[in-house]
Structures are given as C-alpha cells and as structure tokens.
Amino acid sequence: MSLPSSTSPYQTVEWAISTYHDLVMTTGLNLSGLVLLDIAVSAGYKGDVVFVNTSFHFPETLELWANLQRKYPEPNFITLEPETETGYLFETDPVRCCQINKVSPLDRYLARTRPTALLNARTRESSQTRSSLVLVEDGDPARINPLIEMTRKDLEVYSVEHSIDKHPLYENGFLSMGCWPCTKAVRNGEDPRSGRFAGQGRTECGMWGTIGITR
C-alpha cells in the first residue's frame, strides 16, 4: 500500500499500520500526542504506546497516563524508566539529565525491540526546529509524522469533537509538557515549545536527534 500524495492524519496512520507490522507509537502526552493516540486507536492500532517516566513528571502527567490506559484498552501501553537515579542533576547539567532519564530508556527499548517505524505526534507549528518536518522520515527506524500540518487550533477542535481530555495543566499555559524542573507556562505569542528548557538555549531533549539514525 503506497502512501497517497495527499492524505489525512487518519489515512497516514492507516497506511503506517498496514506498512509496518511492528509499528511503535511514542508519546509525551502533549495535546498532539493525545490526538494522535485517538486517531491511531480509531484506525485500528493495537501496538505499543511508549511513555518514558523520567521520575520528574508533574503528578498530573502521570494521572493522565493512567487514565489513558483505562480509556483505550486495545494498545499495549509501556512505561519506560531510567536505570539510575540522578538526583538534582537537572540543576547542574540538564542536557545530561535528559540523556540519562529520557533518551537512554527509549534507546534501550528500541535496541531491544528494533521496530522498523515509529509513529509520533510532532507538528511543524510547534517550533522553528520542527518547521521542515516531513510526513515520513527515512531511517532505522523510520519516523511517521501524521500530524505535521495540524495547528494548535486544529488539535483543540479535534479534542472537543472527539471528547479528548487535555492535560490538566494545558489551560494554564503548559502547551508542551515535560519534566517539572525544566517546563514553564507559555506566554501569549510564544510558540508551544518555548516553555521547554527555558533559559537553556534549546527546545529539544535530544531524543529526536538520535532516533532514526541507523543503529
């Protein structure tokens, strides 16, 4: 089945399910991730849904993760965790903190399971660093990005139409959820990821800079 040149997020997910038998979905529980999960389940996705519990998430994030598992019984929800405790490393070396607590757990999972493709919810609008995202990124594993053209407004409309509960902190300006030490509310006019790693000169944890490279 070939991916059509013009396709909806639902059709892209359908294509990905039929094309990659071992498709895996990753999520950070942002609004885009909640929308993608709903679309994927509607399209018949029953594979792994992977979330990294860094030990520094807001309590509301962990509560949302538990609620999703009750709402969607078909997928296989997997919680990954770091192998070691890093304490307050986020105060002295936040990049290394991300590597140990978030990037490495997913890397170990991928090295063990070796999926051929990952399904994720990044959008072009969310930040300048993602403005050139394409629908399918070649690699090992490949990365499928069904929502790249959706705006924040599109995501909010979908969430209302399909009765999706947003993250409890979303209405307080937390438009991109991460760990509590490095996440703040977004001010009017800022892009959704500006609340991540404030003052650190970055908007990414490093996860998507390594995934997709042949391993």
BATIGU-255704 format. One record per residue (C-alpha): residue number from 1; chain; x, y, z. Coordinates in nm, 2 decimals. Layout:
<atoms>
ATOM, NUM, A, X, Y, Z
...
</atoms>
This chain:
<atoms>
ATOM, 1, A, 0.00, 0.00, 0.00
ATOM, 2, A, 0.15, 0.33, -0.11
ATOM, 3, A, 0.12, 0.65, 0.09
ATOM, 4, A, -0.11, 0.89, -0.11
ATOM, 5, A, 0.05, 1.22, -0.21
ATOM, 6, A, -0.24, 1.39, -0.03
ATOM, 7, A, -0.36, 1.22, 0.28
ATOM, 8, A, -0.53, 1.29, 0.62
ATOM, 9, A, -0.37, 1.20, 0.95
ATOM, 10, A, -0.62, 0.91, 0.98
ATOM, 11, A, -0.52, 0.78, 0.63
ATOM, 12, A, -0.15, 0.82, 0.72
ATOM, 13, A, -0.19, 0.61, 1.03
ATOM, 14, A, -0.39, 0.35, 0.84
ATOM, 15, A, -0.10, 0.34, 0.58
ATOM, 16, A, 0.16, 0.31, 0.86
ATOM, 17, A, -0.03, 0.02, 1.03
ATOM, 18, A, -0.06, -0.17, 0.71
ATOM, 19, A, 0.30, -0.10, 0.60
ATOM, 20, A, 0.49, -0.16, 0.93
ATOM, 21, A, 0.38, -0.47, 1.12
ATOM, 22, A, 0.59, -0.37, 1.42
ATOM, 23, A, 0.49, 0.00, 1.43
ATOM, 24, A, 0.55, 0.17, 1.77
ATOM, 25, A, 0.40, 0.49, 1.90
ATOM, 26, A, 0.58, 0.72, 2.14
ATOM, 27, A, 0.41, 0.99, 2.34
ATOM, 28, A, 0.50, 1.28, 2.57
ATOM, 29, A, 0.12, 1.33, 2.65
ATOM, 30, A, 0.10, 1.67, 2.48
ATOM, 31, A, -0.22, 1.76, 2.31
ATOM, 32, A, -0.09, 1.64, 1.98
ATOM, 33, A, 0.00, 1.31, 2.13
ATOM, 34, A, -0.35, 1.27, 2.28
ATOM, 35, A, -0.50, 1.35, 1.94
ATOM, 36, A, -0.27, 1.10, 1.76
ATOM, 37, A, -0.35, 0.83, 2.01
ATOM, 38, A, -0.72, 0.87, 1.95
ATOM, 39, A, -0.67, 0.87, 1.57
ATOM, 40, A, -0.45, 0.56, 1.59
ATOM, 41, A, -0.69, 0.36, 1.80
ATOM, 42, A, -0.97, 0.46, 1.57
ATOM, 43, A, -0.76, 0.33, 1.27
ATOM, 44, A, -0.71, 0.00, 1.45
ATOM, 45, A, -0.37, 0.05, 1.61
ATOM, 46, A, -0.30, -0.22, 1.88
ATOM, 47, A, 0.08, -0.19, 1.91
ATOM, 48, A, 0.30, -0.05, 2.18
ATOM, 49, A, 0.24, 0.30, 2.31
ATOM, 50, A, 0.56, 0.41, 2.48
ATOM, 51, A, 0.60, 0.67, 2.75
ATOM, 52, A, 0.92, 0.75, 2.94
ATOM, 53, A, 0.86, 0.82, 3.31
ATOM, 54, A, 1.17, 1.02, 3.39
ATOM, 55, A, 1.08, 1.04, 3.76
ATOM, 56, A, 1.04, 1.42, 3.72
ATOM, 57, A, 0.70, 1.44, 3.56
ATOM, 58, A, 0.42, 1.65, 3.71
ATOM, 59, A, 0.17, 1.44, 3.91
ATOM, 60, A, -0.10, 1.54, 3.66
ATOM, 61, A, 0.10, 1.39, 3.38
ATOM, 62, A, 0.12, 1.05, 3.55
ATOM, 63, A, -0.25, 1.07, 3.63
ATOM, 64, A, -0.33, 1.14, 3.26
ATOM, 65, A, -0.11, 0.84, 3.16
ATOM, 66, A, -0.31, 0.61, 3.39
ATOM, 67, A, -0.64, 0.74, 3.26
ATOM, 68, A, -0.54, 0.68, 2.90
ATOM, 69, A, -0.48, 0.32, 2.97
ATOM, 70, A, -0.83, 0.28, 3.11
ATOM, 71, A, -0.98, 0.47, 2.81
ATOM, 72, A, -0.80, 0.28, 2.54
ATOM, 73, A, -0.78, -0.09, 2.63
ATOM, 74, A, -0.66, -0.21, 2.29
ATOM, 75, A, -0.30, -0.07, 2.26
ATOM, 76, A, -0.02, -0.21, 2.47
ATOM, 77, A, 0.09, 0.07, 2.70
ATOM, 78, A, 0.45, 0.06, 2.81
ATOM, 79, A, 0.62, 0.27, 3.07
ATOM, 80, A, 1.00, 0.31, 3.05
ATOM, 81, A, 1.21, 0.43, 3.34
ATOM, 82, A, 1.58, 0.53, 3.39
ATOM, 83, A, 1.82, 0.27, 3.53
ATOM, 84, A, 1.98, 0.50, 3.78
ATOM, 85, A, 1.87, 0.80, 4.00
ATOM, 86, A, 2.03, 1.13, 3.91
ATOM, 87, A, 1.90, 1.34, 4.19
ATOM, 88, A, 1.93, 1.72, 4.12
ATOM, 89, A, 2.14, 1.67, 3.80
ATOM, 90, A, 1.89, 1.90, 3.62
ATOM, 91, A, 2.04, 2.19, 3.82
ATOM, 92, A, 2.40, 2.14, 3.71
ATOM, 93, A, 2.38, 1.95, 3.38
ATOM, 94, A, 2.02, 1.94, 3.24
ATOM, 95, A, 2.13, 1.80, 2.90
ATOM, 96, A, 2.29, 1.50, 3.07
ATOM, 97, A, 1.98, 1.47, 3.29
ATOM, 98, A, 1.77, 1.44, 2.97
ATOM, 99, A, 2.01, 1.18, 2.83
ATOM, 100, A, 2.00, 0.96, 3.13
ATOM, 101, A, 1.64, 0.99, 3.23
ATOM, 102, A, 1.46, 1.03, 2.90
ATOM, 103, A, 1.67, 0.95, 2.59
ATOM, 104, A, 1.86, 0.64, 2.72
ATOM, 105, A, 1.54, 0.45, 2.84
ATOM, 106, A, 1.39, 0.48, 2.49
ATOM, 107, A, 1.72, 0.40, 2.32
ATOM, 108, A, 1.74, 0.08, 2.53
ATOM, 109, A, 1.38, -0.01, 2.44
ATOM, 110, A, 1.45, 0.05, 2.07
ATOM, 111, A, 1.77, -0.16, 2.08
ATOM, 112, A, 1.58, -0.44, 2.24
ATOM, 113, A, 1.27, -0.44, 2.02
ATOM, 114, A, 1.42, -0.30, 1.69
ATOM, 115, A, 1.09, -0.17, 1.54
ATOM, 116, A, 1.11, -0.06, 1.17
ATOM, 117, A, 0.90, 0.25, 1.23
ATOM, 118, A, 0.79, 0.50, 1.49
ATOM, 119, A, 0.46, 0.69, 1.50
ATOM, 120, A, 0.48, 1.03, 1.67
ATOM, 121, A, 0.29, 1.35, 1.71
ATOM, 122, A, 0.53, 1.63, 1.62
ATOM, 123, A, 0.38, 1.92, 1.43
ATOM, 124, A, 0.55, 2.18, 1.22
ATOM, 125, A, 0.38, 2.47, 1.40
ATOM, 126, A, 0.51, 2.37, 1.74
ATOM, 127, A, 0.85, 2.52, 1.70
ATOM, 128, A, 1.10, 2.66, 1.45
ATOM, 129, A, 1.32, 2.35, 1.48
ATOM, 130, A, 1.02, 2.14, 1.35
ATOM, 131, A, 0.90, 2.36, 1.07
ATOM, 132, A, 1.06, 2.15, 0.80
ATOM, 133, A, 0.92, 1.81, 0.92
ATOM, 134, A, 0.81, 1.57, 0.65
ATOM, 135, A, 0.54, 1.31, 0.67
ATOM, 136, A, 0.78, 1.01, 0.65
ATOM, 137, A, 1.14, 1.04, 0.76
ATOM, 138, A, 1.36, 0.76, 0.63
ATOM, 139, A, 1.58, 0.58, 0.88
ATOM, 140, A, 1.62, 0.28, 1.10
ATOM, 141, A, 1.36, 0.31, 1.24
ATOM, 142, A, 1.16, 0.53, 1.00
ATOM, 143, A, 0.96, 0.81, 1.16
ATOM, 144, A, 0.60, 0.87, 1.07
ATOM, 145, A, 0.46, 1.22, 1.14
ATOM, 146, A, 0.08, 1.22, 1.06
ATOM, 147, A, 0.00, 1.55, 1.23
ATOM, 148, A, 0.27, 1.77, 1.08
ATOM, 149, A, 0.02, 2.01, 0.92
ATOM, 150, A, -0.22, 2.04, 1.22
ATOM, 151, A, -0.22, 2.37, 1.40
ATOM, 152, A, -0.28, 2.42, 1.77
ATOM, 153, A, -0.64, 2.53, 1.68
ATOM, 154, A, -0.68, 2.21, 1.47
ATOM, 155, A, -0.58, 2.00, 1.77
ATOM, 156, A, -0.81, 2.18, 2.00
ATOM, 157, A, -1.10, 2.14, 1.77
ATOM, 158, A, -1.03, 1.77, 1.73
ATOM, 159, A, -1.01, 1.73, 2.11
ATOM, 160, A, -1.36, 1.89, 2.15
ATOM, 161, A, -1.52, 1.70, 1.87
ATOM, 162, A, -1.38, 1.36, 1.99
ATOM, 163, A, -1.42, 1.43, 2.37
ATOM, 164, A, -1.04, 1.41, 2.44
ATOM, 165, A, -0.94, 1.53, 2.78
ATOM, 166, A, -0.64, 1.77, 2.76
ATOM, 167, A, -0.36, 1.75, 3.00
ATOM, 168, A, -0.48, 1.92, 3.33
ATOM, 169, A, -0.22, 2.19, 3.30
ATOM, 170, A, -0.28, 2.27, 2.94
ATOM, 171, A, -0.53, 2.55, 3.01
ATOM, 172, A, -0.27, 2.71, 3.25
ATOM, 173, A, -0.04, 2.76, 2.96
ATOM, 174, A, 0.16, 2.44, 2.97
ATOM, 175, A, 0.13, 2.37, 2.59
ATOM, 176, A, 0.42, 2.13, 2.57
ATOM, 177, A, 0.46, 1.90, 2.87
ATOM, 178, A, 0.80, 1.79, 3.01
ATOM, 179, A, 0.96, 1.74, 3.34
ATOM, 180, A, 0.87, 1.99, 3.62
ATOM, 181, A, 1.22, 2.13, 3.67
ATOM, 182, A, 1.25, 2.24, 3.31
ATOM, 183, A, 0.90, 2.32, 3.20
ATOM, 184, A, 0.71, 2.65, 3.24
ATOM, 185, A, 0.39, 2.80, 3.11
ATOM, 186, A, 0.39, 2.96, 2.76
ATOM, 187, A, 0.31, 3.33, 2.73
ATOM, 188, A, 0.09, 3.48, 2.46
ATOM, 189, A, 0.26, 3.49, 2.12
ATOM, 190, A, 0.53, 3.23, 2.21
ATOM, 191, A, 0.55, 2.90, 2.02
ATOM, 192, A, 0.42, 2.60, 2.21
ATOM, 193, A, 0.76, 2.46, 2.29
ATOM, 194, A, 0.90, 2.78, 2.43
ATOM, 195, A, 0.81, 2.66, 2.77
ATOM, 196, A, 1.05, 2.37, 2.75
ATOM, 197, A, 1.41, 2.41, 2.88
ATOM, 198, A, 1.36, 2.78, 2.94
ATOM, 199, A, 1.69, 2.96, 2.96
ATOM, 200, A, 1.89, 2.66, 2.83
ATOM, 201, A, 1.92, 2.76, 2.47
ATOM, 202, A, 1.73, 2.46, 2.34
ATOM, 203, A, 1.38, 2.33, 2.29
ATOM, 204, A, 1.45, 1.96, 2.24
ATOM, 205, A, 1.56, 1.69, 2.49
ATOM, 206, A, 1.78, 1.53, 2.23
ATOM, 207, A, 1.56, 1.23, 2.17
ATOM, 208, A, 1.47, 1.31, 1.81
ATOM, 209, A, 1.82, 1.40, 1.72
ATOM, 210, A, 1.93, 1.03, 1.77
ATOM, 211, A, 1.62, 0.83, 1.68
ATOM, 212, A, 1.61, 0.74, 1.31
ATOM, 213, A, 1.99, 0.71, 1.28
ATOM, 214, A, 2.08, 0.36, 1.17
ATOM, 215, A, 2.16, 0.16, 1.48
</atoms>
